[in-house]
Each structure stands twice: as structure tokens, then as C-alpha cells.
Amino acid sequence: MQKTEVKNRFTPPADWNTALLLGNPIFADLCQRFRFGQLTDYPDIGWLNQCLPQSGVSFVDNDTISADGRYYEEYIYATQCIPTRKDNWHDFFGALIWCLFPKTKALLNQLHMAEIAQHGLKQRSKLRNKLTLFDECGLVICLEPAAFEHAELLRQHQWQQSFVQQRSDWWQGIRPMIFGHAIYEMATAPFIGLTAKALFIEVPAGFSQWPLTAAYAYVDDQLCSLIDNGALLCTEQLTPLPLLGVPKWCAANEQPQFYLNHDYFRPMRSTQKLP
């Protein structure tokens, strides 16, 4: 695990590494959904397009937008083509998120365009900032009814209670799903300080045991509904969550003392407490 300071600029591995993905439990969903074992180098545009559901969009080489001149979100909205850089971890994971959450990604693009139409390209609205934050760093915490109290525990930084004392709820009543492609990119070289922005959603009892494809399709629909109804602007959403604290995602967190690092698992200041 890198000892990278949060303030330093993150640098992903220089080269493709299939073993890196297969050996890190943070990538378990991706490894189950996509055939990484067949890859010996970065996948090309054709491989990525084969992974897409029938959603009407497609991946194209990033050179197309360089020649076109339109802004990234405008280009996607007008052409339904997603510019993707070759041999690039960030865009590789961005493409996989389009495959897993096609409806939500399309909605984010539509909302960006609506905000651009109202405010222009130069003035970023509060909603556009939230859209980008979720797009890059979002972590969806799916909570079954019996575990819904964890939403408040995590919002209030009660790390010990959620991650240690009630650890057995994780992956039984709590099902985390990464949405932010920058989070996946940084997980290629995980470091103390890696923090996601959590969005909490209610799911049916037994959801944690659903097949992967059904679970992601359900969450894709739920996210669209929540975001359409203003969830990203809610103060109780997109709260910080130390990613390496998620049980099973970091071997070090099997030891309770891992959570005693208050520089990473920060207590909430009294002035921060949510209503």
C-alpha cells in the first residue's frame, strides 16, 4: 500500500497489470462482470464497446473530440459517443462505469447540459460541481432495512460502531458499489487517505445476495430517481467515507486498531454534525 500523502498528486501504475485487478478485492465486482483474465494489455475501444449494454452510446477514440472542438459533455450529448483515451487507467474505469450504470451516466450528461444551457460553460453551478464530485468519487452504500442505521453512523463518523462493532452487517445488509471512476483509478495504488463520497440508498431485504447484474441494474434505476429528485444537493448525501475502512476491501482493516488512525478515520467536529 502506498504511503502517499493525500495532498500529493496521485500517479497510477505506468503500465497495464491484470494481476493488480485480480488481486485487489476493491475490483471484485469488475473482475466478476468483465473478462480481465483474457487481457495482457489495456483493452482497446472495440473490447470496451463489446462490454456496453444496449444503451445507445458507444466509445470512440479521444482523437475524435480533439478534432471536433466541442466540450466533452456537449460532444457526448450531441453524438452519443464517449471519447476515451488509449492506455489510460482513468478513462478505462470511466468506460466500465458507463457499462455498469448506463442510465445514471446518461442522466449526469443531460443534467450537465441543462446547467450549461442556463449558466454557460465558464460558470460552474453548484449542481455541476456535485455531479462531477459524484462522477469522480462517488460510492453508493446500498442499505437493506435492517442495516439502515449505518447511514447515520457513517454520516456522523461513527467508524468504530459501523466498521468494527457492527462489522457483520457489511455484505449482509450493506452492499457498497463504487460509482466514481477516479476512486477505482486510485485503488490501483491504494493509500491511507483514499476517501470516497458516500451516497446512501435503501434497497430491499436480501439485496446483498442478489446476482451482480440484477443488483447493478436496480441501483442504476434507483440512482436516476434519486438524482432527478435532487439527492446530490442534499447535505446528508456525498459525505466523506474512508474507502479502505470498508470491510474486505483492505487486509489491514481486519485488525481493529486499523481504525484508530484518527488522521484517516477522523471524528466529526461538533460544528460539523448533521441535523
C-alpha positions as CSV (number, residue, x, y, z in Angstrom):
1,M,0.0,0.0,0.0
2,Q,1.3,3.4,-0.9
3,K,2.2,5.8,1.9
4,T,1.1,8.7,-0.4
5,E,0.0,11.9,1.3
6,V,-3.5,13.0,0.4
7,K,-2.2,16.4,-0.7
8,N,0.3,14.8,-3.3
9,R,-0.9,14.3,-6.8
10,F,-1.8,10.7,-7.4
11,T,0.0,8.7,-10.0
12,P,-1.4,5.4,-11.2
13,P,0.8,2.5,-12.3
14,A,2.5,3.3,-15.6
15,D,1.6,0.0,-17.3
16,W,-1.3,-2.4,-17.6
17,N,-1.4,-5.0,-14.9
18,T,-4.1,-7.7,-15.0
19,A,-2.8,-9.2,-11.7
20,L,-3.3,-5.9,-10.0
21,L,-7.0,-6.0,-10.7
22,L,-7.5,-9.7,-10.0
23,G,-5.6,-9.5,-6.7
24,N,-7.4,-6.4,-5.2
25,P,-10.8,-7.1,-3.6
26,I,-11.9,-3.5,-4.4
27,F,-12.1,-4.6,-8.0
28,A,-14.0,-7.8,-7.2
29,D,-17.2,-6.6,-8.9
30,L,-15.4,-5.5,-12.0
31,C,-13.5,-8.8,-12.2
32,Q,-16.7,-10.8,-12.0
33,R,-18.5,-8.6,-14.6
34,F,-15.7,-8.2,-17.1
35,R,-13.2,-10.7,-18.5
36,F,-9.9,-9.2,-17.3
37,G,-8.2,-12.6,-17.2
38,Q,-8.1,-12.5,-21.0
39,L,-6.3,-9.2,-21.1
40,T,-2.5,-8.8,-21.5
41,D,-2.6,-5.0,-22.2
42,Y,-5.0,-2.1,-22.0
43,P,-8.3,-3.1,-23.7
44,D,-9.0,-1.3,-27.0
45,I,-12.1,0.6,-28.0
46,G,-13.6,-2.5,-29.6
47,W,-13.3,-4.5,-26.4
48,L,-14.9,-1.8,-24.3
49,N,-17.8,-1.4,-26.8
50,Q,-18.5,-5.2,-26.5
51,C,-19.0,-4.7,-22.8
52,L,-21.7,-2.0,-23.2
53,P,-25.3,-2.9,-22.8
54,Q,-27.7,-1.8,-25.5
55,S,-27.9,1.8,-24.3
56,G,-27.4,3.8,-27.5
57,V,-23.9,5.1,-26.7
58,S,-20.5,3.9,-27.8
59,F,-16.9,4.6,-27.0
60,V,-14.7,6.3,-29.6
61,D,-11.0,7.3,-29.6
62,N,-10.3,10.5,-27.9
63,D,-8.8,11.9,-31.0
64,T,-12.3,12.5,-32.3
65,I,-13.1,15.1,-29.8
66,S,-9.7,16.8,-30.3
67,A,-10.6,17.2,-34.0
68,D,-14.2,18.2,-33.2
69,G,-13.5,21.0,-30.8
70,R,-16.7,20.7,-28.7
71,Y,-16.7,20.5,-24.9
72,Y,-16.6,16.9,-23.6
73,E,-20.2,16.9,-22.2
74,E,-21.5,18.7,-25.3
75,Y,-19.9,16.1,-27.6
76,I,-21.3,13.2,-25.7
77,Y,-24.8,14.7,-25.7
78,A,-24.8,15.5,-29.4
79,T,-23.2,12.4,-30.7
80,Q,-23.8,9.7,-28.1
81,C,-20.1,8.9,-28.4
82,I,-17.8,8.8,-25.4
83,P,-14.2,10.0,-26.1
84,T,-11.8,7.5,-24.5
85,R,-8.1,7.9,-24.2
86,K,-5.9,4.9,-25.1
87,D,-3.8,3.2,-22.4
88,N,-5.3,5.3,-19.7
89,W,-6.5,3.9,-16.3
90,H,-8.8,6.8,-15.7
91,D,-10.7,6.5,-18.9
92,F,-10.6,2.7,-18.7
93,F,-12.5,2.8,-15.4
94,G,-14.7,5.6,-16.7
95,A,-15.8,3.4,-19.6
96,L,-16.6,0.5,-17.2
97,I,-18.8,2.8,-15.1
98,W,-20.8,3.6,-18.3
99,C,-21.2,-0.2,-18.8
100,L,-22.4,-0.7,-15.2
101,F,-24.6,2.4,-14.8
102,P,-25.6,3.5,-18.3
103,K,-28.8,5.2,-17.3
104,T,-27.2,7.2,-14.5
105,K,-24.2,8.2,-16.6
106,A,-26.6,9.4,-19.4
107,L,-28.6,11.4,-16.8
108,L,-25.5,13.1,-15.5
109,N,-24.6,14.1,-19.0
110,Q,-28.1,15.5,-19.5
111,L,-28.0,17.5,-16.3
112,H,-24.6,18.9,-17.2
113,M,-26.1,20.1,-20.4
114,A,-29.1,21.6,-18.8
115,E,-26.9,23.5,-16.4
116,I,-24.6,24.7,-19.2
117,A,-27.6,26.0,-21.1
118,Q,-28.6,28.0,-18.1
119,H,-25.2,29.2,-16.8
120,G,-22.8,28.8,-19.7
121,L,-19.6,26.8,-19.8
122,K,-17.4,29.2,-17.8
123,Q,-19.6,29.4,-14.7
124,R,-19.9,26.0,-12.9
125,S,-23.1,25.8,-10.9
126,K,-23.4,24.1,-7.5
127,L,-25.2,21.2,-9.2
128,R,-22.4,20.7,-11.8
129,N,-19.8,20.6,-9.0
130,K,-21.8,17.9,-7.3
131,L,-22.3,16.0,-10.5
132,T,-18.6,16.0,-11.1
133,L,-17.8,15.0,-7.4
134,F,-20.2,12.0,-7.6
135,D,-18.9,11.1,-11.1
136,E,-15.3,11.0,-9.9
137,C,-15.5,10.0,-6.3
138,G,-19.0,8.5,-5.6
139,L,-19.5,5.4,-3.5
140,V,-23.1,4.0,-3.4
141,I,-23.9,2.5,0.0
142,C,-26.9,0.2,-0.5
143,L,-28.7,-0.4,2.8
144,E,-31.2,-3.1,3.5
145,P,-33.9,-2.2,6.1
146,A,-32.2,-4.0,9.0
147,A,-29.0,-2.1,8.4
148,F,-30.3,1.3,7.5
149,E,-29.0,2.8,10.8
150,H,-25.5,2.6,9.3
151,A,-26.3,5.6,7.1
152,E,-26.5,7.8,10.2
153,L,-23.5,6.1,11.8
154,L,-21.3,6.8,8.8
155,R,-22.6,10.3,8.3
156,Q,-21.7,11.1,11.9
157,H,-18.2,9.4,11.5
158,Q,-19.1,6.6,13.9
159,W,-16.4,4.5,12.3
160,Q,-15.9,2.2,15.2
161,Q,-19.6,1.3,15.6
162,S,-20.2,0.7,11.9
163,F,-16.9,-0.9,10.8
164,V,-15.9,-2.7,14.0
165,Q,-18.8,-3.3,16.4
166,Q,-21.4,-3.9,13.7
167,R,-19.0,-5.3,11.1
168,S,-21.1,-8.4,10.4
169,D,-23.7,-6.1,8.8
170,W,-21.3,-5.4,5.9
171,W,-22.0,-7.5,2.8
172,Q,-25.1,-8.9,4.6
173,G,-27.3,-5.8,4.9
174,I,-24.8,-3.3,3.5
175,R,-23.7,-3.6,-0.1
176,P,-21.1,-0.9,-1.3
177,M,-20.8,-0.1,-5.0
178,I,-18.2,2.2,-6.4
179,F,-19.5,4.7,-8.9
180,G,-16.6,7.2,-9.1
181,H,-14.1,6.1,-11.7
182,A,-11.3,8.2,-10.0
183,I,-11.8,6.1,-6.9
184,Y,-11.2,2.9,-9.0
185,E,-8.1,4.6,-10.6
186,M,-6.7,5.5,-7.1
187,A,-7.4,1.9,-5.9
188,T,-4.8,0.7,-8.4
189,A,-2.2,2.0,-5.8
190,P,-4.3,2.4,-2.6
191,F,-3.1,4.8,0.1
192,I,-4.1,5.9,3.6
193,G,-6.2,8.9,2.9
194,L,-8.2,7.5,0.0
195,T,-11.7,8.9,0.6
196,A,-14.9,8.5,-1.3
197,K,-18.2,10.5,-1.2
198,A,-21.0,8.2,0.0
199,L,-24.5,8.3,-1.4
200,F,-26.9,6.2,0.7
201,I,-29.8,4.3,-0.9
202,E,-32.4,2.0,0.5
203,V,-32.7,-1.5,-1.1
204,P,-34.9,-4.5,-0.4
205,A,-34.1,-7.1,2.2
206,G,-31.9,-9.7,0.7
207,F,-30.4,-7.4,-1.8
208,S,-26.8,-8.2,-0.8
209,Q,-27.3,-11.7,-2.1
210,W,-28.7,-10.6,-5.5
211,P,-26.8,-11.6,-8.7
212,L,-24.4,-8.9,-9.7
213,T,-26.1,-7.9,-13.0
214,A,-29.5,-7.6,-11.3
215,A,-28.1,-5.6,-8.4
216,Y,-26.3,-3.1,-10.6
217,A,-29.4,-2.7,-12.9
218,Y,-31.6,-2.0,-9.8
219,V,-29.1,0.6,-8.4
220,D,-28.8,2.3,-11.8
221,D,-32.6,2.8,-11.8
222,Q,-32.6,4.0,-8.2
223,L,-29.8,6.4,-8.7
224,C,-31.6,8.0,-11.6
225,S,-34.7,8.6,-9.5
226,L,-32.7,9.9,-6.5
227,I,-30.5,12.3,-8.6
228,D,-33.6,13.5,-10.6
229,N,-35.1,14.4,-7.2
230,G,-32.1,16.4,-6.1
231,A,-30.2,13.9,-3.9
232,L,-26.8,15.3,-4.9
233,L,-27.7,18.7,-3.4
234,C,-28.9,17.1,-0.1
235,T,-26.5,17.8,2.8
236,E,-27.0,14.2,4.0
237,Q,-25.5,12.8,0.8
238,L,-22.0,12.7,-0.6
239,T,-20.5,12.6,2.9
240,P,-16.8,11.5,3.2
241,L,-16.1,7.9,3.7
242,P,-12.6,6.4,4.2
243,L,-12.6,3.8,1.5
244,L,-10.1,1.4,3.0
245,G,-12.3,1.1,6.0
246,V,-14.8,-0.9,4.1
247,P,-14.6,-4.5,5.3
248,K,-13.0,-6.9,2.9
249,W,-11.5,-4.1,0.8
250,C,-8.3,-3.8,2.7
251,A,-6.4,-6.6,4.5
252,A,-5.2,-4.2,7.2
253,N,-8.7,-3.4,8.4
254,E,-9.1,-6.9,9.7
255,Q,-7.3,-5.6,12.7
256,P,-9.5,-3.3,14.9
257,Q,-6.5,-1.0,15.6
258,F,-6.5,0.0,11.9
259,Y,-9.5,2.2,12.7
260,L,-7.6,4.1,15.4
261,N,-5.8,6.2,12.9
262,H,-7.7,9.4,13.5
263,D,-5.9,11.2,10.7
264,Y,-7.8,8.9,8.3
265,F,-10.8,7.9,10.3
266,R,-11.5,11.4,11.5
267,P,-14.0,12.1,14.3
268,M,-16.7,14.6,13.3
269,R,-16.2,18.0,14.9
270,S,-19.2,19.2,16.8
271,T,-19.6,22.1,14.4
272,Q,-19.9,19.6,11.5
273,K,-22.7,17.4,12.9
274,L,-25.6,17.0,10.6
275,P,-29.1,17.9,11.8
